[in-house]
C-alpha cells in the first residue's frame, strides 16, 4: 500500500478489511521523530492482528521498499520504523477505534499538504492516561493466551542468546506450549495473573512454590517465576499492576520473601525489579541446548503490614438468576473478582449446586472449585471443610424442595438473612470451627447438636 495514502488511512482500511473477513484487528501507534534534532514528533498508524497460537501481532500496512523491511513474519515483528531516538516510543495499548487526535487531524485539513504541516502528535504521559489497566486471576481457559504471550516475549528478549532458531523453538516447545501451561494450571503447580490493557491481554505474572537457592536467606520464600509483558505494551504501567498483584499473592501465601532469577543481560528487567525493591543476592547458571545462561538471583522481603492486610470485600445482592449463573460460571473458571467472593456468593454457588445435583456431588463440586479459586486468587489456605458441609447441609435441608417455585436470587437473600456467618456459632465455638482440624475435615459441633 506504499504511496497510496497516509499511514492512518492505510491502517484504517486494513482494519476494516480484516474485520470484514472475521479476523480480529485493532489500531495501534508509534510516536516518531519528524526531523533529525528531535524537536518535532508525530503519530504513525499501525495495525495489530490476533493470530492463532501467536496472539496480537503488529504490522505496518505501508508495505516494503528498498530501505524499509516490514515483512509479515509472525511471531517476529518487523516494523518499518524502530523507536530509537529520544522522545520516540510505542504508544501503549490496542484500540478498536482511531484516536480522537487522529480523527481531528484528518477531518480538519482539506489537503495532504495541510495535513503534512499539522501531523497529529500525542504526549506519552497523555497516552498512558488513556489506558485502563487491570489484572485478573488466570484459569485453565487462559492457557493459550499465556502461551502466546510467553512465546512472543521470550523470542523478543532471548533470541540473541541462542545460536539457531531451532534452539529457540525447542525451548518454547518444552516450556511455553498451551499444553504445558494448561497442565500447570490444572495441577495448581503455579499461580498466574493476566494483565489487561483496555481489555486486551498484555502480559502475565507467574509465581510458584519452589526450593530457593542457598543465597535466598529468608524462608519461607516464593519464586516470581515470570513477569512477561508484550513489547507493544511496554511503558504503559501494566507491569506495575502485575507486580502489585504478585506481591499480594505472595503475602497471602504465607511467604516472607519473594525471589527471582533474571538473565544478567536483561538490563531493562533488572532495573524494573530494583525499582520494586529487589536486591541481587547471588547468581545461578543453567545450560540449555549448549547455551550457558547466567542469571542474577534477586530477593525482596514482604513487610508484615502487607502480609496481614485484609483484602477488601464488596457485597452486592444479585439482581436476578442470570447474575447468579454468571457468578457460577466465572467462579468455576476462577475469574470471578476476589473482592466479590463474599458469604452471599458462597451461598449462591452452594444453592445452585444443591438444587442441581445430589448432596455428595454438590459437596464435591464446592470442595474442588473453592480450592481451585482460592489457589488462583492468592488464598490457598482459605478452604474450610466443616464450614462448607455445614452450610450446604442447611441449604439442602431447607431450600431444595421440588415444589419451591421461588427464583434463586430470592432464596439467596433469604439465606443471607437467616444464615449469616455468625449463625454457625450457635453450633460451634470460634476456636473449634476455625481450627486446623475443621479446615481439613468434618468435625461435630461442640455447642449444640445440629437440628437439620
LOTOR-332796 format. One record per residue (C-alpha): x negated, y negated, z; residue number from 1; residue in three letters. Coordinates in nm, 3 decimals. Each point is the difference from the previous one (the first is absolute). Last residue first. Example, Ala and Ser with C-alpha at 12.3 -4.5 7.8 and 13.67 -1.06 7.14 Angstrom:
BEGIN
[pt [-1.367,0.106,0.714],2,"SER"] [pt [0.137,0.344,0.066],1,"ALA"] 
end
This chain:
BEGIN
[pt [3.132,3.015,6.044],452,"UNK"] [pt [-0.017,-0.044,0.378],451,"UNK"] [pt [-0.379,0.019,0.033],450,"UNK"] [pt [-0.118,0.090,0.347],449,"UNK"] [pt [-0.091,-0.282,0.240],448,"UNK"] [pt [-0.316,-0.181,0.107],447,"UNK"] [pt [-0.282,0.235,-0.107],446,"UNK"] [pt [0.098,0.069,-0.360],445,"UNK"] [pt [-0.125,0.318,-0.177],444,"UNK"] [pt [-0.311,-0.009,-0.217],443,"UNK"] [pt [-0.016,0.025,-0.380],442,"UNK"] [pt [-0.348,-0.007,-0.155],441,"UNK"] [pt [-0.310,-0.217,-0.055],440,"UNK"] [pt [0.132,-0.344,0.091],439,"UNK"] [pt [0.168,0.139,0.311],438,"UNK"] [pt [-0.324,0.168,0.113],437,"UNK"] [pt [-0.202,-0.319,-0.054],436,"UNK"] [pt [0.238,-0.185,0.230],435,"UNK"] [pt [0.242,-0.265,-0.122],434,"UNK"] [pt [0.315,0.181,0.111],433,"UNK"] [pt [-0.149,0.115,0.331],432,"UNK"] [pt [-0.148,-0.326,0.131],431,"UNK"] [pt [0.300,-0.198,-0.117],430,"UNK"] [pt [0.232,0.225,0.199],429,"UNK"] [pt [0.237,0.203,-0.211],428,"UNK"] [pt [0.376,0.060,-0.014],427,"UNK"] [pt [0.160,-0.339,0.055],426,"UNK"] [pt [-0.328,-0.145,-0.126],425,"UNK"] [pt [0.107,0.110,-0.352],424,"UNK"] [pt [0.250,-0.283,-0.018],423,"UNK"] [pt [-0.276,-0.261,0.036],422,"UNK"] [pt [-0.094,0.054,-0.366],421,"UNK"] [pt [0.356,-0.091,-0.093],420,"UNK"] [pt [0.260,0.270,-0.049],419,"UNK"] [pt [0.342,-0.161,0.048],418,"UNK"] [pt [-0.038,-0.325,-0.191],417,"UNK"] [pt [-0.252,0.122,-0.258],416,"UNK"] [pt [0.211,0.309,-0.065],415,"UNK"] [pt [0.307,-0.214,-0.068],414,"UNK"] [pt [-0.205,-0.208,-0.243],413,"UNK"] [pt [-0.120,0.316,-0.175],412,"UNK"] [pt [0.356,0.131,-0.026],411,"UNK"] [pt [0.107,-0.312,-0.189],410,"UNK"] [pt [-0.300,0.027,-0.233],409,"UNK"] [pt [0.081,0.365,-0.071],408,"UNK"] [pt [0.355,-0.061,-0.117],407,"UNK"] [pt [0.291,0.122,0.214],406,"UNK"] [pt [0.207,0.290,-0.134],405,"UNK"] [pt [-0.069,0.241,0.289],404,"UNK"] [pt [0.170,0.327,-0.101],403,"UNK"] [pt [-0.309,0.220,-0.015],402,"UNK"] [pt [-0.125,-0.124,0.339],401,"UNK"] [pt [-0.362,-0.113,-0.009],400,"UNK"] [pt [-0.004,-0.284,0.252],399,"UNK"] [pt [0.036,0.152,0.348],398,"UNK"] [pt [-0.201,0.322,0.025],397,"UNK"] [pt [-0.235,-0.052,-0.294],396,"UNK"] [pt [-0.088,-0.356,0.103],395,"UNK"] [pt [-0.065,0.097,0.362],394,"UNK"] [pt [-0.213,0.296,-0.108],393,"UNK"] [pt [-0.195,-0.229,-0.236],392,"UNK"] [pt [-0.060,-0.247,0.282],391,"UNK"] [pt [-0.143,0.263,0.232],390,"UNK"] [pt [-0.194,0.186,-0.270],389,"UNK"] [pt [-0.185,-0.312,-0.110],388,"UNK"] [pt [-0.069,-0.113,0.357],387,"UNK"] [pt [-0.141,0.343,0.088],386,"UNK"] [pt [-0.222,0.019,-0.309],385,"UNK"] [pt [-0.156,-0.345,0.047],384,"UNK"] [pt [-0.185,-0.141,-0.306],383,"UNK"] [pt [-0.212,-0.312,0.050],382,"UNK"] [pt [-0.348,0.153,-0.004],381,"UNK"] [pt [-0.084,-0.079,-0.366],380,"UNK"] [pt [0.128,-0.361,0.008],379,"UNK"] [pt [-0.189,-0.154,-0.292],378,"UNK"] [pt [0.279,-0.020,-0.255],377,"UNK"] [pt [-0.096,0.313,-0.195],376,"UNK"] [pt [-0.037,0.214,0.310],375,"UNK"] [pt [0.329,-0.127,0.139],374,"UNK"] [pt [0.181,0.072,-0.327],373,"UNK"] [pt [-0.144,0.351,-0.027],372,"UNK"] [pt [0.084,0.082,0.363],371,"UNK"] [pt [0.348,-0.147,-0.037],370,"UNK"] [pt [0.051,0.192,-0.326],369,"UNK"] [pt [-0.088,0.345,0.129],368,"UNK"] [pt [0.169,-0.023,0.339],367,"UNK"] [pt [0.320,-0.152,-0.138],366,"UNK"] [pt [0.024,0.252,-0.284],365,"UNK"] [pt [-0.058,0.294,0.236],364,"UNK"] [pt [0.261,-0.137,0.239],363,"UNK"] [pt [0.255,-0.027,-0.281],362,"UNK"] [pt [-0.078,0.356,-0.112],361,"UNK"] [pt [0.046,0.130,0.354],360,"UNK"] [pt [0.326,-0.194,0.043],359,"UNK"] [pt [0.163,0.117,-0.324],358,"UNK"] [pt [0.009,-0.243,-0.294],357,"UNK"] [pt [0.161,-0.319,-0.136],356,"UNK"] [pt [0.167,-0.153,0.305],355,"UNK"] [pt [-0.303,0.054,0.224],354,"UNK"] [pt [-0.239,-0.135,-0.266],353,"UNK"] [pt [0.184,-0.329,-0.050],352,"UNK"] [pt [0.060,-0.038,0.376],351,"UNK"] [pt [-0.371,0.046,0.072],350,"UNK"] [pt [-0.095,-0.255,-0.268],349,"UNK"] [pt [0.245,-0.256,0.138],348,"UNK"] [pt [-0.109,0.067,0.359],347,"UNK"] [pt [-0.366,-0.056,-0.082],346,"UNK"] [pt [0.090,-0.321,-0.186],345,"UNK"] [pt [0.192,-0.132,0.303],344,"UNK"] [pt [-0.295,0.085,0.226],343,"UNK"] [pt [-0.218,-0.208,-0.233],342,"UNK"] [pt [-0.212,0.066,-0.308],341,"UNK"] [pt [0.067,-0.351,-0.129],340,"UNK"] [pt [-0.347,-0.136,0.089],339,"UNK"] [pt [-0.147,0.307,-0.168],338,"UNK"] [pt [0.145,-0.096,-0.337],337,"UNK"] [pt [0.142,0.315,-0.171],336,"UNK"] [pt [-0.269,0.131,-0.237],335,"UNK"] [pt [-0.062,0.340,0.163],334,"UNK"] [pt [0.166,0.182,-0.295],333,"UNK"] [pt [0.239,0.168,0.244],332,"UNK"] [pt [0.067,-0.336,0.164],331,"UNK"] [pt [0.053,-0.161,-0.342],330,"UNK"] [pt [0.274,0.247,-0.095],329,"UNK"] [pt [0.156,0.001,0.347],328,"UNK"] [pt [0.011,-0.382,0.015],327,"UNK"] [pt [0.147,-0.022,-0.352],326,"UNK"] [pt [0.277,0.241,0.102],325,"UNK"] [pt [0.058,-0.212,0.311],324,"UNK"] [pt [0.032,-0.313,-0.215],323,"UNK"] [pt [0.250,0.180,-0.224],322,"UNK"] [pt [0.203,0.094,0.308],321,"UNK"] [pt [0.082,-0.364,0.068],320,"UNK"] [pt [-0.122,-0.317,0.172],319,"UNK"] [pt [-0.268,0.168,0.209],318,"UNK"] [pt [-0.077,-0.188,0.322],317,"UNK"] [pt [-0.336,-0.185,0.018],316,"UNK"] [pt [-0.265,0.068,0.264],315,"UNK"] [pt [-0.331,-0.169,-0.090],314,"UNK"] [pt [-0.292,0.148,0.195],313,"UNK"] [pt [-0.334,-0.161,0.082],312,"UNK"] [pt [-0.297,0.227,0.060],311,"UNK"] [pt [-0.131,-0.007,0.353],310,"UNK"] [pt [-0.359,-0.126,0.050],309,"UNK"] [pt [-0.203,0.255,0.190],308,"UNK"] [pt [-0.272,0.068,-0.257],307,"UNK"] [pt [-0.021,-0.357,-0.123],306,"UNK"] [pt [-0.049,-0.142,0.349],305,"UNK"] [pt [-0.243,0.283,0.083],304,"UNK"] [pt [-0.228,-0.116,-0.285],303,"UNK"] [pt [-0.087,0.243,-0.275],302,"UNK"] [pt [-0.375,0.025,-0.050],301,"UNK"] [pt [-0.142,-0.036,-0.349],300,"UNK"] [pt [-0.245,0.230,-0.175],299,"UNK"] [pt [-0.215,0.011,-0.313],298,"UNK"] [pt [-0.200,0.287,-0.153],297,"UNK"] [pt [-0.196,-0.118,-0.305],296,"UNK"] [pt [0.005,0.244,-0.287],295,"UNK"] [pt [-0.281,0.150,-0.209],294,"UNK"] [pt [0.124,0.194,-0.301],293,"UNK"] [pt [-0.231,0.247,-0.175],292,"UNK"] [pt [0.112,0.112,-0.346],291,"UNK"] [pt [-0.075,0.362,-0.101],290,"UNK"] [pt [0.364,0.097,-0.035],289,"UNK"] [pt [0.082,-0.159,0.336],288,"UNK"] [pt [-0.258,-0.037,0.275],287,"UNK"] [pt [0.079,-0.164,0.333],286,"UNK"] [pt [-0.184,-0.248,0.216],285,"UNK"] [pt [0.108,-0.170,0.322],284,"UNK"] [pt [-0.101,-0.327,0.166],283,"UNK"] [pt [0.003,-0.162,0.341],282,"UNK"] [pt [0.175,-0.251,0.228],281,"UNK"] [pt [0.112,-0.268,-0.246],280,"UNK"] [pt [0.255,-0.234,0.156],279,"UNK"] [pt [0.371,-0.037,-0.075],278,"UNK"] [pt [0.167,-0.321,0.118],277,"UNK"] [pt [0.249,-0.055,-0.282],276,"UNK"] [pt [-0.228,-0.246,-0.177],275,"UNK"] [pt [-0.265,0.272,0.011],274,"UNK"] [pt [0.235,0.238,-0.177],273,"UNK"] [pt [0.052,-0.249,-0.284],272,"UNK"] [pt [-0.374,-0.066,-0.037],271,"UNK"] [pt [-0.067,0.376,-0.025],270,"UNK"] [pt [0.273,0.037,-0.262],269,"UNK"] [pt [-0.142,-0.275,-0.221],268,"UNK"] [pt [-0.357,0.128,0.039],267,"UNK"] [pt [0.082,0.348,-0.129],266,"UNK"] [pt [-0.363,0.106,-0.049],265,"UNK"] [pt [-0.032,0.161,0.346],264,"UNK"] [pt [0.306,0.214,-0.065],263,"UNK"] [pt [0.243,-0.032,0.292],262,"UNK"] [pt [0.064,0.247,0.280],261,"UNK"] [pt [0.262,-0.072,0.264],260,"UNK"] [pt [0.063,-0.005,0.375],259,"UNK"] [pt [0.291,-0.115,0.214],258,"UNK"] [pt [-0.039,0.001,0.379],257,"UNK"] [pt [0.218,0.056,0.307],256,"UNK"] [pt [0.230,0.251,-0.167],255,"UNK"] [pt [0.341,0.069,0.157],254,"UNK"] [pt [0.185,0.042,-0.329],253,"UNK"] [pt [0.197,-0.321,0.063],252,"UNK"] [pt [-0.316,-0.208,-0.018],251,"UNK"] [pt [-0.115,0.166,-0.321],250,"UNK"] [pt [0.343,-0.059,-0.155],249,"UNK"] [pt [-0.017,-0.369,0.089],248,"UNK"] [pt [-0.354,-0.016,-0.137],247,"UNK"] [pt [0.125,0.145,-0.329],246,"UNK"] [pt [0.295,-0.239,-0.024],245,"UNK"] [pt [-0.226,-0.301,0.053],244,"UNK"] [pt [-0.249,0.139,-0.253],243,"UNK"] [pt [0.277,0.044,-0.256],242,"UNK"] [pt [0.116,-0.360,0.043],241,"UNK"] [pt [-0.359,-0.123,-0.030],240,"UNK"] [pt [-0.048,0.199,-0.322],239,"UNK"] [pt [0.321,-0.156,-0.135],238,"UNK"] [pt [-0.147,-0.350,0.031],237,"UNK"] [pt [0.017,-0.110,-0.366],236,"UNK"] [pt [-0.377,0.006,-0.057],235,"UNK"] [pt [-0.015,0.323,-0.195],234,"UNK"] [pt [0.335,0.100,-0.148],233,"UNK"] [pt [-0.114,0.061,-0.360],232,"UNK"] [pt [-0.292,0.201,0.139],231,"UNK"] [pt [0.228,0.262,0.154],230,"UNK"] [pt [-0.036,0.026,0.377],229,"UNK"] [pt [-0.147,0.303,0.181],228,"UNK"] [pt [-0.048,0.034,0.377],227,"UNK"] [pt [-0.124,0.352,0.061],226,"UNK"] [pt [-0.106,0.233,0.283],225,"UNK"] [pt [0.055,-0.230,0.297],224,"UNK"] [pt [-0.106,0.270,0.243],223,"UNK"] [pt [0.141,0.032,0.352],222,"UNK"] [pt [-0.201,-0.008,0.322],221,"UNK"] [pt [0.054,0.156,0.341],220,"UNK"] [pt [-0.274,-0.077,0.087],219,"UNK"] [pt [-0.250,-0.286,-0.007],218,"UNK"] [pt [-0.356,0.059,-0.122],217,"UNK"] [pt [0.039,0.035,-0.373],216,"UNK"] [pt [-0.368,0.065,-0.082],215,"UNK"] [pt [0.061,0.372,0.058],214,"UNK"] [pt [0.221,0.031,-0.307],213,"UNK"] [pt [0.379,0.003,0.044],212,"UNK"] [pt [0.201,0.323,-0.005],211,"UNK"] [pt [0.316,-0.076,-0.194],210,"UNK"] [pt [0.342,-0.144,0.089],209,"UNK"] [pt [0.127,-0.169,-0.313],208,"UNK"] [pt [0.065,-0.348,-0.133],207,"UNK"] [pt [0.090,-0.100,-0.356],206,"UNK"] [pt [0.072,-0.349,-0.134],205,"UNK"] [pt [0.175,-0.074,-0.328],204,"UNK"] [pt [-0.002,-0.235,-0.295],203,"UNK"] [pt [0.206,-0.215,-0.237],202,"UNK"] [pt [0.336,0.177,-0.016],201,"UNK"] [pt [0.235,-0.259,-0.151],200,"UNK"] [pt [0.279,-0.155,0.212],199,"UNK"] [pt [-0.128,-0.354,-0.035],198,"UNK"] [pt [-0.333,0.131,0.126],197,"UNK"] [pt [0.041,0.334,0.177],196,"UNK"] [pt [-0.255,0.179,0.219],195,"UNK"] [pt [0.051,0.373,0.059],194,"UNK"] [pt [-0.066,0.156,0.341],193,"UNK"] [pt [-0.158,0.343,0.038],192,"UNK"] [pt [-0.056,0.231,0.295],191,"UNK"] [pt [-0.208,0.313,-0.051],190,"UNK"] [pt [0.020,0.370,0.076],189,"UNK"] [pt [0.379,-0.011,0.041],188,"UNK"] [pt [0.022,0.326,-0.196],187,"UNK"] [pt [0.245,-0.139,-0.254],186,"UNK"] [pt [-0.196,-0.322,-0.041],185,"UNK"] [pt [-0.335,0.174,-0.047],184,"UNK"] [pt [0.149,0.250,-0.246],183,"UNK"] [pt [0.160,-0.282,-0.200],182,"UNK"] [pt [-0.331,-0.186,-0.024],181,"UNK"] [pt [-0.178,0.309,-0.138],180,"UNK"] [pt [0.290,0.078,-0.236],179,"UNK"] [pt [0.012,-0.359,-0.127],178,"UNK"] [pt [-0.371,0.020,-0.095],177,"UNK"] [pt [-0.245,-0.209,0.201],176,"UNK"] [pt [-0.268,0.218,0.158],175,"UNK"] [pt [-0.121,0.291,-0.212],174,"UNK"] [pt [0.127,-0.124,-0.338],173,"UNK"] [pt [-0.133,-0.349,0.078],172,"UNK"] [pt [-0.348,0.135,0.073],171,"UNK"] [pt [0.000,0.216,-0.313],170,"UNK"] [pt [0.115,-0.291,-0.218],169,"UNK"] [pt [-0.277,-0.224,0.133],168,"UNK"] [pt [-0.263,0.268,-0.057],167,"UNK"] [pt [0.136,0.053,-0.352],166,"UNK"] [pt [-0.036,-0.371,-0.075],165,"UNK"] [pt [-0.374,0.034,0.043],164,"UNK"] [pt [-0.288,-0.128,0.212],163,"UNK"] [pt [0.207,-0.106,0.297],162,"UNK"] [pt [-0.054,-0.301,0.228],161,"UNK"] [pt [0.120,-0.252,-0.258],160,"UNK"] [pt [0.346,0.157,-0.003],159,"UNK"] [pt [0.040,-0.065,0.373],158,"UNK"] [pt [0.214,-0.311,0.047],157,"UNK"] [pt [0.216,-0.012,-0.313],156,"UNK"] [pt [0.027,0.374,-0.042],155,"UNK"] [pt [0.095,0.037,0.367],154,"UNK"] [pt [0.256,-0.280,-0.022],153,"UNK"] [pt [0.179,0.150,-0.301],152,"UNK"] [pt [0.013,0.359,0.128],151,"UNK"] [pt [0.098,-0.106,0.352],150,"UNK"] [pt [0.285,-0.215,-0.133],149,"UNK"] [pt [0.129,0.281,-0.224],148,"UNK"] [pt [-0.022,0.258,0.280],147,"UNK"] [pt [0.183,-0.225,0.247],146,"UNK"] [pt [0.283,-0.049,-0.250],145,"UNK"] [pt [0.013,0.371,-0.083],144,"UNK"] [pt [0.019,0.098,0.368],143,"UNK"] [pt [0.267,-0.257,0.087],142,"UNK"] [pt [0.286,0.254,0.022],141,"UNK"] [pt [-0.191,0.174,0.279],140,"UNK"] [pt [0.052,-0.311,0.211],139,"UNK"] [pt [-0.194,-0.321,0.053],138,"UNK"] [pt [0.069,-0.240,0.285],137,"UNK"] [pt [0.075,-0.356,-0.112],136,"UNK"] [pt [-0.209,-0.308,-0.060],135,"UNK"] [pt [0.107,-0.351,-0.096],134,"UNK"] [pt [-0.116,-0.302,-0.198],133,"UNK"] [pt [0.229,-0.236,-0.189],132,"UNK"] [pt [-0.206,-0.207,-0.245],131,"UNK"] [pt [0.055,-0.366,-0.085],130,"UNK"] [pt [-0.233,-0.122,0.277],129,"UNK"] [pt [-0.292,0.170,-0.171],128,"UNK"] [pt [0.059,-0.188,-0.324],127,"UNK"] [pt [0.010,-0.334,0.182],126,"UNK"] [pt [-0.335,0.070,0.167],125,"UNK"] [pt [-0.144,0.099,-0.338],124,"UNK"] [pt [0.099,-0.333,-0.153],123,"UNK"] [pt [0.211,0.043,-0.311],122,"UNK"] [pt [-0.066,-0.124,-0.352],121,"UNK"] [pt [0.213,-0.058,-0.310],120,"UNK"] [pt [-0.170,-0.127,-0.316],119,"UNK"] [pt [0.066,-0.369,-0.058],118,"UNK"] [pt [-0.225,-0.102,-0.292],117,"UNK"] [pt [0.048,0.334,-0.175],116,"UNK"] [pt [0.376,-0.039,0.051],115,"UNK"] [pt [0.001,-0.329,-0.188],114,"UNK"] [pt [-0.201,0.149,-0.286],113,"UNK"] [pt [0.236,0.299,-0.021],112,"UNK"] [pt [0.294,-0.233,-0.047],111,"UNK"] [pt [0.324,-0.093,0.181],110,"UNK"] [pt [-0.118,0.004,0.360],109,"UNK"] [pt [0.245,0.024,0.292],108,"UNK"] [pt [0.134,0.350,-0.062],107,"UNK"] [pt [-0.328,0.192,-0.009],106,"UNK"] [pt [-0.156,-0.187,0.292],105,"UNK"] [pt [0.311,0.035,0.218],104,"UNK"] [pt [0.026,0.372,-0.072],103,"UNK"] [pt [-0.362,0.053,0.099],102,"UNK"] [pt [0.032,-0.202,0.324],101,"UNK"] [pt [0.315,0.199,0.081],100,"UNK"] [pt [-0.197,0.328,-0.013],99,"UNK"] [pt [0.135,0.237,-0.263],98,"UNK"] [pt [0.240,0.268,0.125],97,"UNK"] [pt [-0.053,0.351,0.141],96,"UNK"] [pt [-0.326,-0.099,0.162],95,"UNK"] [pt [-0.302,0.200,0.112],94,"UNK"] [pt [-0.217,-0.124,0.284],93,"UNK"] [pt [-0.323,-0.182,0.070],92,"UNK"] [pt [-0.125,-0.256,-0.252],91,"UNK"] [pt [-0.334,0.139,-0.119],90,"UNK"] [pt [-0.265,-0.260,0.066],89,"UNK"] [pt [-0.203,-0.288,-0.142],88,"UNK"] [pt [-0.099,-0.283,0.232],87,"UNK"] [pt [-0.372,0.070,-0.027],86,"UNK"] [pt [-0.066,0.192,-0.321],85,"UNK"] [pt [0.028,0.380,-0.021],84,"UNK"] [pt [0.358,0.089,-0.085],83,"UNK"] [pt [-0.058,0.235,-0.295],82,"UNK"] [pt [0.181,-0.092,-0.322],81,"UNK"] [pt [0.131,0.244,-0.260],80,"UNK"] [pt [0.106,0.261,0.250],79,"UNK"] [pt [-0.118,0.360,-0.029],78,"UNK"] [pt [0.157,0.196,0.281],77,"UNK"] [pt [-0.102,0.362,0.060],76,"UNK"] [pt [0.296,0.233,0.069],75,"UNK"] [pt [0.074,-0.037,-0.284],74,"UNK"] [pt [-0.198,-0.100,-0.312],73,"UNK"] [pt [0.205,-0.257,-0.196],72,"UNK"] [pt [-0.270,-0.219,-0.156],71,"UNK"] [pt [-0.051,-0.363,0.098],70,"UNK"] [pt [-0.357,-0.048,-0.130],69,"UNK"] [pt [-0.055,-0.360,-0.113],68,"UNK"] [pt [-0.291,-0.136,-0.208],67,"UNK"] [pt [0.086,0.158,-0.335],66,"UNK"] [pt [0.375,-0.008,0.055],65,"UNK"] [pt [0.239,0.209,0.203],64,"UNK"] [pt [0.365,-0.029,0.101],63,"UNK"] [pt [0.180,-0.305,0.149],62,"UNK"] [pt [0.245,0.220,0.192],61,"UNK"] [pt [-0.241,0.036,0.291],60,"UNK"] [pt [0.063,0.310,0.211],59,"UNK"] [pt [0.034,0.073,0.371],58,"UNK"] [pt [0.078,0.351,0.127],57,"UNK"] [pt [0.259,0.068,0.271],56,"UNK"] [pt [0.005,0.368,0.091],55,"UNK"] [pt [-0.238,0.251,-0.155],54,"UNK"] [pt [0.167,0.343,0.022],53,"UNK"] [pt [0.285,-0.127,-0.221],52,"UNK"] [pt [-0.060,-0.357,-0.123],51,"UNK"] [pt [0.156,-0.317,0.142],50,"UNK"] [pt [-0.099,-0.282,-0.233],49,"UNK"] [pt [-0.141,-0.334,0.114],48,"UNK"] [pt [-0.005,-0.293,-0.238],47,"UNK"] [pt [-0.224,-0.305,-0.033],46,"UNK"] [pt [0.036,-0.378,-0.018],45,"UNK"] [pt [-0.295,-0.233,0.055],44,"UNK"] [pt [0.047,-0.289,0.242],43,"UNK"] [pt [-0.206,-0.314,-0.038],42,"UNK"] [pt [-0.304,-0.163,0.157],41,"UNK"] [pt [-0.194,-0.324,-0.033],40,"UNK"] [pt [-0.309,-0.111,0.193],39,"UNK"] [pt [-0.199,0.323,-0.029],38,"UNK"] [pt [-0.297,-0.152,-0.187],37,"UNK"] [pt [0.018,0.226,-0.306],36,"UNK"] [pt [0.356,-0.077,-0.099],35,"UNK"] [pt [0.355,0.137,0.024],34,"UNK"] [pt [-0.074,0.218,0.302],33,"UNK"] [pt [0.233,0.293,0.053],32,"UNK"] [pt [0.280,0.082,0.247],31,"UNK"] [pt [0.129,0.345,-0.086],30,"UNK"] [pt [0.359,0.109,-0.027],29,"UNK"] [pt [0.255,0.278,0.025],28,"UNK"] [pt [0.326,0.092,-0.173],27,"UNK"] [pt [0.170,0.333,0.053],26,"UNK"] [pt [0.085,0.312,-0.199],25,"UNK"] [pt [0.187,0.324,0.068],24,"UNK"] [pt [0.039,0.193,-0.330],23,"UNK"] [pt [0.363,0.066,-0.104],22,"UNK"] [pt [-0.042,-0.103,-0.362],21,"UNK"] [pt [0.163,-0.341,0.046],20,"UNK"] [pt [-0.227,-0.046,0.303],19,"UNK"] [pt [-0.310,0.043,-0.216],18,"UNK"] [pt [0.123,-0.239,-0.268],17,"UNK"] [pt [0.101,-0.267,0.253],16,"UNK"] [pt [-0.331,0.024,0.186],15,"UNK"] [pt [-0.190,-0.027,-0.330],14,"UNK"] [pt [0.197,-0.310,-0.100],13,"UNK"] [pt [-0.061,-0.174,0.333],12,"UNK"] [pt [-0.370,0.087,-0.012],11,"UNK"] [pt [-0.036,-0.135,-0.352],10,"UNK"] [pt [0.193,-0.320,0.074],9,"UNK"] [pt [-0.217,-0.069,0.306],8,"UNK"] [pt [-0.323,0.079,-0.184],7,"UNK"] [pt [0.076,-0.276,-0.249],6,"UNK"] [pt [0.096,0.096,-0.353],5,"UNK"] [pt [-0.072,0.220,-0.302],4,"UNK"] [pt [-0.377,-0.033,-0.020],3,"UNK"] [pt [-0.073,0.334,0.162],2,"UNK"] [pt [0.305,0.229,0.032],1,"UNK"] 
end
